[in-house]
Amino acid sequence: MTEPRLLEVFPAARFWVEAGVGLGPAGKLVRAGFPGLESLAEASRDDLLAIPGVGILTVEICERLLGRRLPSLIGDWQARGFSPKGAAVLAEAGIDSLEALARLTDEEIGAIALRHPDRQLFKNLRGPRPQGAEPPAAPAKADPELERSLRKLHQQILLELVEHFPARGIGPVVEPALLAMWEAGRVIESVIVGAPQGLDLTADDPGTGEALYEWVVRHHFALRVLDDPGEILISAHTPEECQLRVLFEHGRYFATWIKLDVDESQPESLRRELILFETGEQGELVETAV
């Protein structure tokens, strides 16, 4: 949408555009119910970042105009030592304090864990308990038949989405029905495509290498939805074509492959992807491009 057209449909967006916000985010702010500074009085960073198409740069412009930093539950939990993923889980559940966290029942913790399956994160969610207290019950494991059904449904959703995308790369979903389908795929994917847990990354082990190889294939080569609303990854090449390998060198695990979409005339340092695997603060698998 051009600037004149956008400002015709959303005249309130003019304020944001003149303040330095891009055309797209300005319109999204207005559509989300934030036509000006006054509307941000009770808003948080999390509220704004939850709007599809509004990023941290737009939030920082809002904060500069307000002359203050917007509150953020996610930021508060990260400041308490939680990982970004753990902080997002707690914020999404509406848990705004340590007191609220301590009041959760085992059933409530289990319900949160099932929506965000991360065994390590929820293993000690409430921290130390009083002496003699029973440990929290472990979240129930998914039924194998249910998991198979979810995987089949997930594959069907992705294949349906692919028909509406270009043959190469990433394409945006525009139609609401497709966006809803993408969201359904994202929710299912969060349940069935989790990072491997409890891997010993300090020793060379065939089982660990296989688990990491499968993770790279799922995360970088398999058809999957991405973080931005309406986008999916359609890999143009297979792991075999890209010569994917998982290596254990100098006491660490690495994954490497050739990026075939980069021109062959470029040096290998630009054509080769190299990832280091590490264990995060909550025991989760972390990959870093090196």
N, C-alpha and C positions, 0 to 999 in steps of 0.2 A: 504494500500500500504506500503511495507517495505521501510526502509530508502534507500538501494541501488537502488530500483526501482524508488522511488520518485526522487532521485537525478539524475538518468539517464534521466527521462522525463523532470525534471525541474532543470538543473544543477545550476541555479541561487539560488535555495533554500538552497544550501550548506551554503551560507553566513548566512542566518537566523538561520539555524539549529545550526551552530557553535557559533552563538551569544546567544543561549539559547532558541530560539523559537521552539515549538514542531513541529513534522513532519507535522501534518495536517495544522496548521496555516501557516507554512512556505510555503507549496505548494499553499495555498489559496492566500497569499500575492503576490506570483509570478504570479498566474493566473489573479489576479486583476490588474496587471500592476505595481507592486512594487517590482522589483528585487533587489533593494539595497537602501542604504541611500540616494543616489542622487535623487531617484524617489520620496522621501518623501518631497522634497523641498516645494511643494505647497499643500501638503496633510494636512488634519485636523483629529482630533480624530474622528469626525463624519464619515469621509470617511472610516477610517479603521474599526470602529465598525459596519459599515453597511455591511461589507463583512461577509457573513455567515461563522461561524466557527472561526472568529477572535474576541478574547475577550480582556478585559481590561489588563490582564497580558501581552499579546503580545504587546499591545499599549505602555505599560510602558517600555518594553524592547526597543522598537523603540525609545522612548523618551530618555532613558538612553544612547543609542548609539549616538543619535543626540546631546545630551547635552542640550536639551531644551524641554519645554513642547509644544506639538502640539496645535494649536488653536482649539477651539471648539465653534460653535454657540450655541449648547445645553448648554454647560457650562457657556457661557456668559449670556444667558437668565436666567439660574438658579441663577447666581450671582446677577441678577437684581430682584430676588424675585419670579420668575415664578416657578411653580411646575415642576417636571421632565416631566410630560405629556405635560403641556403647552409649555415648552421649546422645546420639540421634535416636537410639531406641528409647531411652528414658524420656527424652523430650517429647517424642511422638506419643508416648503413653501418658503424657501429662503429669509426670512426676517432677515436681518443681523444688523439692528440698530433700535433705537427708532424712528429715522426720517422716515425710511422705513415703520415702523409700523403705524406712524401717517398719511402717505400718502395713506394707503389702503382705498378704497371706501367701502361703505356698501355692495355692491354686491360681492367684493372680500372677505370680511370677511365672508359673508354668504356662499360663495363657500368653504372656508377653513373649516367652521363649519360643513358643510354637509359631508365633507370627514372625519372629526374627530368630531362626534357628542358628544359634552360636553357642554350643555347649560350654566352651571355655568361658565366654563372657558371663553366662548365667550361673556358672558353677558356684561362685561366691558373691552373688549379686548384692546381698545385704551386708556383706562383710562379716566380721566375727560375731557370733551369737553368744548370749549369756551361757555361762558354764552349765552343762547338763541339758541344754536345749537340744532338741532333735534337729538334725541337718535338714535342709529343704529337700523336698522330694524331687527327683530328677524328672525333667519333662518327658512325657510319653513319647516313645518312638513311633514314627509314622508306620502305618500298616503297609506291608510290602505290596499288596494288591492296590491300595490307594495310591502309593507312589508310582506304580506302573501306569495307572490310569492318568495321573497328573502329567507324567512324562509324555504319554501319547497325546493328551490334550494340548500340552505345551508345543509339541512338534506341529500339530495341526494348525494352531494359532500362528506360529511363525511362518509356516508354508503359505497360509492365507495372506499374511502381510507381505511376503516376498512378491506376490503377484501384483502388488500396487507400488512397488519400488523399482527404481532403475536397475539395470542388470549389474551395475558396478557400484561399489562404495556404499555410502550412507545417504538415505533420502528421508525428508521430513514427512510425517503424516499430517494431513490437513483436515480430512473429514472426521467429524466427531465419532462416528461409528468405528473408524479405524483407530482413532486415539484410544477409545475404550477397549478395543481388542488388544492394543499395545500394552495398556495398563494391566489387563488380565494376564498377559504373558509375563510382564514384569513381576507380578505378585507370585505367580506359580514358579517362576525362575528363582525367586528368592528362597523358595522352599526346597527345590530339588537340585539346585546348582550351588552348593556351598563349598568353600575352600576346605581341603583336607585338614583334619585336626590331629593334634598330638604327634606330629611327625618329628623325629629326631634328625635335625639338620646338621648335626655335628659328626655323623659317621656315614661312611659310604655303605649304602644298603640298597639292594635291587628293588625291594618293595617301595622304599621312599622314592627312588628314582622314577618308578612307574607311576606312582601317585602324582608326582610333580609333572610328569609328561602329560598325563590325562588332564590335569588342571590347566596347563598351558593350552592344550588343544581346545578345551571348553571355553576358556577365557579369551583366546586370541584368534581362533580359527573357526569355531563352530558358530552356526547361526544363533544370534542371541540379541536381546534388546539391550540398549545402552541406557546411560543415566539420564540423558536429556529426553524429555517427553516426545514421543513420536519417532524416535530414531532407532534403527536396528543395524547390526553389523552383518554385512554380507561379505565374507572373505572370498577373494578372487582366486586364492591358491590353497592347496592342501598342505598339511604339515610336512608330508613327504616331499612335495615339490620344493618347499622352502628349506629342506634339510634340517628340520627341527631336531635338536639334540639336548639332552639333560646331562650335565657333567658335574662330577664332584672333584674339585680342585682346591688345594691349599686349605682344606678343612671347611669348604663351603660348597653349596649347590648353586649351579648356574644353569640357565636355559639360553640357547642361542639358535638363531635361524637367519636365513637370508631374506631380505625384504625385496621380493621380486618386482614390486611396483616402482622401485627406484632404478633409474637408468644404469645400465651396466658400465657406462663410462665413468661413473662416480667411484671414488675410492671405497674400499671395503668397509672402512670405518663408518661410512654413511649408509652402506647397504646391509650391514649386519646388525641385528638386534641382539642385545646381551642383557639378560635379567639376572639379578642376584636375589636369592630367596633368603629371608630371615624370619625369625619369630618375633611377633609384636609383644607389646606390654601385657596383653590379655591372652597370650598364647596363640593368637591367630597367625595365619600365614601372610607374610608381607613380601611383595615383590617390588624391586627397585630397578629401574633402567640404569645401566652403567655404561 
